Amino acid sequence: MRPPTIYDVAAAAGVSPSTVSRAFSRPGRVSAETASRIHRIAADLGYRANALTGVSARERTSAVAMVVPDVTNPVYFGLIHGFEAAATSAGYTVVLADTRWSMRQERTVLDRILPAVDGLVVTGSRLSDRGMRAAAGHRALVMLNRIVPGTRTVLVDTAAGVDAALRHLAGLGHRSVTYVGGPQASWAEGMRWRSLLDAAPRFGLKVCRVGPYPPTMAGGTAAVDELRRDLPSAVLVFNDLVAIGILHGVKEAGIRVPDEMSVIGFGNVVGADFCTPPLTTVGTPMRAMGTTAFEQLQRAMSGEPMDNHAIVSLTAHLVVRRSTGVVKVRRPRPGMDAVRPVGSRPRTPRTLAAESS
């Protein structure tokens, strides 16, 4: 006897096959009553859904996927290489998918890729926790740098990295730091900002932020106009690409780094040491993260129950180069507001002096 298909469920429920598909893969787009009826009928028939097709959830493909928001971003190079090496060694073919920082594209990618792989690793996701759990209901899934209850996670200890950055700046005499924010929908963005707010009081630092800006070099160049209005003595930046863009922008504006402004990035990407000056950055072990992600995915694909070790945290470390330095008296600039004393309240950026909420 053949196994029931999506068409059998649709006929029994009196709905279209696409409605059955949405009831399993996008429950928010189907009424609760309809979804409940479809799930009940599917259970009675013995149907098991798999994304947008009727492929059995037990069918093996010997392929795994990594889903990233931008394959051209060097921050993902080590991650991809680590994952690919571990997966290939275990006999899997790797599928690499690019979501282009788009929620709509990410939905499309997941809908198409879920039936074709045994499991997947996702980073930089813009989907809701509910959406990710729905995907995890079809295939083994590991999240990177984002905690989604019910899924395995590999992340970098953001708080430790931010602590190291602030300790370094305080030791150089800085009394305030401006955070240059990335995409608001990014889980990592929220964690970096939260860690900065929590850690700043321990180092006697005042905190403010500018942004959000796109996570690109162009985003960093755009941030320079806002930074120049009330030049901070130090900035901590969402990622290295934005930081590199800032270095280019301030150089064109005649602002000296680190004499007039210290810059710290996040990621230690390929090229961070080729800048002028070379970029101080919070280094993240991306290759190790890729390897660990596959190890966690193997556990999920084997059906191993999740336990207290479902979240694996890797250590971040500060890589000190020449974009940070001791605080110096800055010369006034034509066309700019008078430079405020170090540690004083900035006028333009939103000041959040180590607030707790």
MOFENNOR-V914300 format. One record per residue. N is the residue number from 1. PHI is phi in degrees with one decimal (* if undefined). PSI is psi in radians with two decimals (NA if undefined). OMEGA is omega in radians with two decimals (999 if undefined). Layout:
n = [N | N]
phi = [PHI | PHI]
psi = [PSI | PSI]
omega = [OMEGA | OMEGA]
//
This chain:
n = [1 | 2 | 3 | 4 | 5 | 6 | 7 | 8 | 9 | 10 | 11 | 12 | 13 | 14 | 15 | 16 | 17 | 18 | 19 | 20 | 21 | 22 | 23 | 24 | 25 | 26 | 27 | 28 | 29 | 30 | 31 | 32 | 33 | 34 | 35 | 36 | 37 | 38 | 39 | 40 | 41 | 42 | 43 | 44 | 45 | 46 | 47 | 48 | 49 | 50 | 51 | 52 | 53 | 54 | 55 | 56 | 57 | 58 | 59 | 60 | 61 | 62 | 63 | 64 | 65 | 66 | 67 | 68 | 69 | 70 | 71 | 72 | 73 | 74 | 75 | 76 | 77 | 78 | 79 | 80 | 81 | 82 | 83 | 84 | 85 | 86 | 87 | 88 | 89 | 90 | 91 | 92 | 93 | 94 | 95 | 96 | 97 | 98 | 99 | 100 | 101 | 102 | 103 | 104 | 105 | 106 | 107 | 108 | 109 | 110 | 111 | 112 | 113 | 114 | 115 | 116 | 117 | 118 | 119 | 120 | 121 | 122 | 123 | 124 | 125 | 126 | 127 | 128 | 129 | 130 | 131 | 132 | 133 | 134 | 135 | 136 | 137 | 138 | 139 | 140 | 141 | 142 | 143 | 144 | 145 | 146 | 147 | 148 | 149 | 150 | 151 | 152 | 153 | 154 | 155 | 156 | 157 | 158 | 159 | 160 | 161 | 162 | 163 | 164 | 165 | 166 | 167 | 168 | 169 | 170 | 171 | 172 | 173 | 174 | 175 | 176 | 177 | 178 | 179 | 180 | 181 | 182 | 183 | 184 | 185 | 186 | 187 | 188 | 189 | 190 | 191 | 192 | 193 | 194 | 195 | 196 | 197 | 198 | 199 | 200 | 201 | 202 | 203 | 204 | 205 | 206 | 207 | 208 | 209 | 210 | 211 | 212 | 213 | 214 | 215 | 216 | 217 | 218 | 219 | 220 | 221 | 222 | 223 | 224 | 225 | 226 | 227 | 228 | 229 | 230 | 231 | 232 | 233 | 234 | 235 | 236 | 237 | 238 | 239 | 240 | 241 | 242 | 243 | 244 | 245 | 246 | 247 | 248 | 249 | 250 | 251 | 252 | 253 | 254 | 255 | 256 | 257 | 258 | 259 | 260 | 261 | 262 | 263 | 264 | 265 | 266 | 267 | 268 | 269 | 270 | 271 | 272 | 273 | 274 | 275 | 276 | 277 | 278 | 279 | 280 | 281 | 282 | 283 | 284 | 285 | 286 | 287 | 288 | 289 | 290 | 291 | 292 | 293 | 294 | 295 | 296 | 297 | 298 | 299 | 300 | 301 | 302 | 303 | 304 | 305 | 306 | 307 | 308 | 309 | 310 | 311 | 312 | 313 | 314 | 315 | 316 | 317 | 318 | 319 | 320 | 321 | 322 | 323 | 324 | 325 | 326 | 327 | 328 | 329 | 330 | 331 | 332 | 333 | 334 | 335 | 336 | 337 | 338 | 339 | 340 | 341 | 342 | 343 | 344 | 345 | 346 | 347 | 348 | 349 | 350 | 351 | 352 | 353 | 354 | 355 | 356 | 357]
phi = [* | -72.4 | -69.6 | -66.0 | -112.7 | -61.0 | -72.3 | -64.2 | -64.0 | -61.2 | -64.7 | -68.4 | -89.4 | 72.5 | -130.5 | -81.4 | -57.3 | -64.5 | -68.1 | -61.9 | -59.3 | -64.9 | -60.9 | -95.5 | -97.5 | -138.1 | -59.3 | -67.9 | -100.5 | -127.8 | -60.1 | -60.7 | -63.8 | -64.5 | -61.0 | -62.5 | -64.9 | -63.3 | -64.1 | -65.6 | -65.3 | -60.7 | -65.8 | -63.0 | -81.4 | 81.8 | -83.5 | -122.2 | -79.4 | -143.7 | 50.4 | -97.3 | -125.5 | -93.7 | -63.6 | -61.4 | -66.3 | -89.2 | -67.9 | -94.1 | -115.6 | 59.9 | -130.4 | -130.4 | -123.2 | -119.7 | -111.8 | -126.4 | -80.2 | -163.7 | -69.3 | -86.2 | -75.4 | -62.5 | -63.1 | -94.6 | -59.9 | -63.9 | -59.0 | -63.1 | -64.0 | -63.2 | -66.5 | -63.4 | -63.7 | -67.9 | -67.8 | -63.0 | -61.6 | -89.0 | 92.1 | -104.2 | -89.9 | -103.8 | -106.3 | -109.2 | -124.9 | -115.1 | -96.6 | 57.5 | 58.8 | -115.9 | -63.6 | -63.5 | -64.9 | -63.7 | -59.0 | -62.0 | -60.1 | -65.2 | -57.8 | -84.0 | -91.6 | -55.9 | -68.8 | -97.8 | -133.8 | -86.7 | -171.2 | -149.5 | -116.2 | -125.0 | -132.7 | 65.9 | -68.5 | -105.6 | -77.1 | -71.6 | -57.0 | -61.6 | -63.2 | -69.8 | -66.0 | -62.6 | -64.2 | -65.8 | -72.3 | -102.2 | -142.4 | -58.0 | -142.7 | -125.1 | -96.1 | -112.9 | 54.4 | -160.7 | -94.3 | -118.1 | -52.0 | 95.2 | -124.4 | -77.2 | -138.3 | -120.7 | -141.6 | -95.9 | -70.4 | -60.3 | -59.5 | -65.6 | -65.9 | -65.7 | -55.6 | -64.1 | -65.8 | -69.9 | -60.7 | -62.1 | -65.9 | -62.1 | -65.9 | -90.2 | 97.6 | -73.4 | -118.7 | -151.7 | -144.7 | -105.6 | -92.8 | -98.5 | -81.2 | -100.5 | -59.3 | -63.7 | -79.1 | -79.1 | -63.4 | -63.6 | -58.9 | -62.6 | -68.5 | -67.9 | -66.2 | -63.3 | -64.2 | -64.4 | -62.9 | -70.2 | -86.2 | -53.0 | -59.4 | -67.0 | -111.2 | 65.6 | -106.2 | -87.7 | -128.1 | -142.2 | -141.9 | -129.2 | 113.3 | -79.2 | -129.8 | -58.7 | -81.2 | -134.8 | -60.8 | -61.7 | -62.9 | -67.0 | -61.3 | -65.0 | -69.5 | -61.6 | -58.0 | -70.7 | -66.1 | -66.1 | -62.1 | -153.2 | -57.0 | -78.4 | -78.9 | -152.5 | -129.6 | -110.8 | -114.8 | -50.1 | -150.4 | -66.9 | -62.8 | -63.5 | -62.7 | -65.3 | -61.1 | -64.6 | -58.4 | -65.3 | -66.3 | -72.2 | -63.5 | -65.0 | -83.7 | 80.4 | -93.0 | -89.5 | -111.6 | -98.8 | -58.6 | -106.7 | -155.3 | -90.4 | -129.7 | -125.0 | -97.4 | -144.9 | 132.6 | 54.3 | -75.6 | -58.9 | 102.5 | -63.8 | -92.5 | -95.8 | -72.5 | -125.0 | -77.2 | -56.4 | -85.3 | -73.7 | -153.0 | -81.8 | -77.8 | -117.0 | -78.2 | -67.3 | -63.7 | -63.0 | -64.5 | -62.5 | -63.5 | -65.0 | -60.3 | -67.5 | -59.7 | -67.3 | -64.8 | -58.0 | -62.0 | -65.8 | -67.1 | -80.4 | 84.6 | -63.7 | -62.3 | -76.8 | -134.8 | -66.8 | -100.8 | -67.3 | -107.5 | -108.6 | -110.9 | -106.0 | -86.4 | -93.8 | -144.9 | -87.7 | -105.6 | -88.0 | -127.0 | -101.4 | -88.8 | -123.5 | -158.6 | -68.0 | -67.6 | -126.6 | -68.5 | -98.6 | -77.4 | -62.9 | -122.3 | -60.3 | 85.5 | -116.5 | -63.1 | -57.7 | -69.8 | -76.1 | -60.7 | -58.0 | 91.1 | -78.7 | -72.7 | -71.6 | -90.4 | -92.7 | -64.4 | -75.2 | -89.3 | -134.1 | -70.9 | 51.1 | -68.5 | -106.3 | -141.9]
psi = [2.26 | 2.62 | 2.63 | 2.60 | 3.05 | -0.52 | -0.60 | -0.76 | -0.76 | -0.76 | -0.74 | -0.55 | -0.20 | 0.55 | 3.06 | 2.73 | -0.62 | -0.58 | -0.68 | -0.76 | -0.80 | -0.61 | -0.51 | -0.70 | -0.46 | 1.19 | -0.43 | -0.24 | 0.15 | 2.44 | 2.65 | -0.69 | -0.82 | -0.78 | -0.74 | -0.74 | -0.75 | -0.78 | -0.67 | -0.79 | -0.72 | -0.71 | -0.72 | -0.66 | -0.26 | 0.42 | 2.42 | 2.10 | 2.67 | 1.74 | -2.25 | 0.11 | 3.04 | 0.30 | 2.36 | 2.41 | -0.29 | -0.22 | 2.28 | 2.47 | -0.26 | 0.50 | 2.53 | 2.74 | 2.59 | 2.22 | 2.08 | 2.75 | -0.30 | 1.81 | -0.28 | -0.16 | 2.08 | -0.29 | -0.41 | -0.08 | -0.92 | -0.67 | -0.87 | -0.76 | -0.74 | -0.76 | -0.80 | -0.74 | -0.76 | -0.73 | -0.76 | -0.71 | -0.53 | 0.05 | 0.32 | 2.59 | 2.42 | 2.28 | 2.22 | 2.22 | 2.47 | 2.16 | -0.10 | 0.57 | 0.44 | 2.23 | -0.72 | -0.77 | -0.64 | -0.75 | -0.78 | -0.77 | -0.82 | -0.74 | -0.67 | -0.53 | -0.47 | -0.76 | -0.29 | -0.06 | 2.83 | -0.38 | 2.91 | 2.70 | 2.32 | 2.32 | 2.66 | 0.50 | 2.50 | -0.05 | 2.78 | 2.87 | -0.68 | -0.75 | -0.70 | -0.66 | -0.61 | -0.74 | -0.71 | -0.37 | -0.27 | -0.66 | 2.73 | 2.37 | 2.41 | 2.29 | 2.53 | 2.29 | 0.59 | 2.28 | 2.06 | 1.97 | 2.32 | -0.07 | 2.76 | 2.57 | 2.43 | 2.21 | 2.87 | 2.45 | 1.51 | -0.74 | -0.71 | -0.70 | -0.74 | -0.71 | -0.81 | -0.68 | -0.78 | -0.65 | -0.73 | -0.82 | -0.74 | -0.67 | -0.38 | 0.02 | 0.09 | 2.52 | -0.03 | 2.77 | 2.41 | 2.26 | 2.23 | 1.86 | 2.68 | -2.71 | 2.33 | -0.53 | -0.08 | 2.24 | -0.70 | -0.64 | -0.83 | -0.69 | -0.66 | -0.74 | -0.76 | -0.73 | -0.65 | -0.78 | -0.70 | -0.62 | -0.51 | -0.77 | -0.55 | -0.40 | 0.16 | 0.56 | 2.42 | 2.62 | 2.42 | 3.01 | 2.70 | 2.77 | -2.94 | 2.75 | 2.68 | 2.57 | 0.89 | 2.95 | -0.67 | -0.62 | -0.68 | -0.73 | -0.71 | -0.54 | -0.37 | -0.68 | -0.74 | -0.67 | -0.63 | -0.42 | -0.52 | 1.40 | 2.08 | 2.77 | -0.39 | 2.52 | 2.47 | 2.23 | 2.54 | -0.82 | 3.03 | -0.61 | -0.76 | -0.72 | -0.72 | -0.68 | -0.67 | -0.76 | -0.73 | -0.75 | -0.75 | -0.53 | -0.75 | -0.52 | -0.03 | 0.29 | 2.23 | 2.24 | 2.19 | 0.13 | -0.70 | -0.39 | 2.22 | 2.52 | 2.27 | 2.24 | -2.91 | 2.06 | -0.59 | 0.96 | 2.88 | 2.20 | -0.20 | -0.46 | 0.01 | -0.05 | 2.98 | 1.84 | 2.86 | 2.48 | 2.21 | 2.35 | 2.69 | 1.88 | 2.34 | 2.36 | 1.33 | -0.71 | -0.75 | -0.61 | -0.72 | -0.76 | -0.79 | -0.65 | -0.74 | -0.67 | -0.74 | -0.65 | -0.70 | -0.73 | -0.75 | -0.73 | -0.50 | -0.11 | 0.21 | 2.22 | 2.56 | 2.54 | -2.74 | -0.17 | 0.33 | -0.37 | 2.06 | 2.17 | 2.27 | 2.67 | 2.31 | 2.72 | 2.66 | 2.26 | 1.87 | 2.15 | -2.60 | 0.19 | 0.03 | 2.52 | 3.09 | 2.66 | 2.30 | 2.78 | 2.24 | 2.46 | 2.51 | 2.62 | 2.36 | 2.37 | -0.02 | 2.69 | 2.75 | 2.41 | 2.25 | 2.70 | 2.57 | 2.26 | -0.13 | 2.91 | 2.15 | 2.62 | -0.62 | -0.95 | 2.78 | 2.05 | 2.26 | 1.45 | 1.48 | 0.75 | 2.80 | 0.03 | NA]
omega = [-3.10 | 3.09 | 3.13 | -3.14 | 3.10 | -3.13 | 3.07 | 3.12 | -3.14 | -3.13 | -3.12 | -3.11 | -3.13 | 3.12 | 3.13 | 3.06 | 3.13 | 3.10 | 3.07 | 3.13 | -3.13 | -3.12 | 3.14 | -3.02 | 3.14 | -3.03 | 3.13 | -3.11 | 3.11 | 3.14 | -3.10 | -3.13 | -3.13 | -3.14 | -3.14 | -3.14 | -3.14 | -3.13 | 3.14 | 3.13 | 3.13 | 3.13 | 3.13 | -3.12 | -3.09 | -3.12 | 3.05 | -3.07 | 3.01 | 3.11 | -3.05 | -3.11 | 3.11 | -3.12 | -3.13 | 3.13 | -3.12 | -3.08 | -3.13 | 3.14 | -3.06 | 3.07 | 3.05 | -3.06 | 2.91 | -3.11 | -3.11 | -3.12 | -3.10 | -3.08 | 3.13 | 3.14 | -3.07 | 3.11 | -3.10 | -3.08 | -3.14 | 3.11 | -3.13 | -3.12 | 3.13 | 3.14 | -3.09 | -3.13 | -3.13 | -3.12 | -3.14 | 3.12 | -3.14 | 3.07 | -3.13 | 2.94 | -3.08 | 3.02 | -3.14 | -3.11 | -3.10 | -3.11 | 3.08 | 3.13 | -3.06 | 3.09 | 3.14 | 3.13 | 3.13 | 3.09 | -3.14 | -3.14 | -3.11 | 3.13 | -3.07 | -2.98 | -3.08 | -3.13 | -2.98 | -3.05 | 3.07 | 3.14 | -3.12 | 3.06 | -3.05 | 3.04 | 3.12 | -3.07 | 3.05 | -3.13 | 3.12 | 3.05 | -3.14 | 3.12 | 3.14 | 3.10 | 3.09 | 3.10 | -3.14 | 3.09 | -3.12 | -3.11 | 3.05 | -3.03 | 3.06 | 3.09 | 3.06 | 3.09 | 3.02 | 3.14 | 3.03 | -3.12 | 3.13 | 3.10 | 3.05 | -3.06 | 2.95 | -3.11 | 3.07 | 3.13 | -3.09 | -3.08 | 3.14 | 3.13 | 3.11 | 3.08 | -3.11 | 3.13 | -3.11 | 3.09 | 3.11 | -3.12 | 3.12 | 3.12 | 3.10 | 3.08 | 3.12 | 3.14 | 3.09 | 3.11 | 3.07 | 3.09 | 3.07 | -2.97 | 3.06 | -3.08 | -3.10 | -3.10 | -3.08 | 3.09 | 3.14 | 3.10 | 3.14 | -3.13 | 3.14 | 3.13 | 3.14 | 3.13 | 3.11 | 3.12 | -3.10 | -3.03 | -3.01 | -3.12 | -3.12 | -3.10 | 3.12 | -3.09 | 2.97 | -3.02 | 2.92 | -3.11 | 3.01 | -3.12 | 0.21 | 3.09 | 3.07 | -3.06 | -3.04 | 3.05 | 3.10 | 3.08 | 3.11 | 3.10 | 3.13 | -3.12 | -3.06 | 3.13 | 3.13 | 3.14 | -3.08 | -3.09 | 3.09 | -2.89 | 3.08 | 3.09 | -3.13 | 3.05 | 2.96 | -2.90 | -3.08 | 3.07 | -3.06 | -3.13 | 3.09 | 3.14 | 3.12 | 3.05 | 3.09 | 3.12 | 3.10 | -3.08 | -3.11 | 3.08 | 3.11 | 3.13 | 3.13 | 3.13 | -3.05 | 3.06 | 0.14 | -3.03 | -3.11 | 3.11 | 3.06 | -3.08 | 3.05 | 3.10 | -3.12 | 3.05 | -3.06 | -3.09 | 3.02 | -3.13 | 3.14 | 3.12 | 3.11 | -3.09 | 3.02 | -0.08 | 3.06 | -2.95 | 2.90 | -3.02 | 3.02 | -3.08 | 3.09 | -3.07 | -2.99 | 3.12 | 3.10 | 3.11 | 3.10 | 3.12 | -3.13 | 3.12 | 3.12 | 3.10 | 3.10 | 3.12 | 3.08 | 3.11 | 3.14 | -3.12 | 3.13 | 3.14 | 3.13 | -3.12 | 3.07 | 3.11 | -3.12 | -3.13 | 3.14 | 3.07 | 3.12 | -3.11 | 3.10 | -3.02 | 3.01 | 3.14 | -3.13 | 3.06 | -3.05 | 3.06 | -2.95 | 3.12 | 3.05 | -3.13 | -3.13 | 3.13 | 3.10 | 3.07 | -3.09 | -3.11 | 3.07 | -3.12 | 3.05 | 3.09 | 3.11 | 3.03 | 3.09 | -3.12 | -3.11 | 3.07 | 3.13 | 3.10 | -3.14 | -3.07 | 3.11 | -3.07 | -3.01 | 3.14 | 3.12 | -3.09 | 3.08 | -2.98 | 3.12 | -3.13 | -3.06 | -3.13 | 999]
//
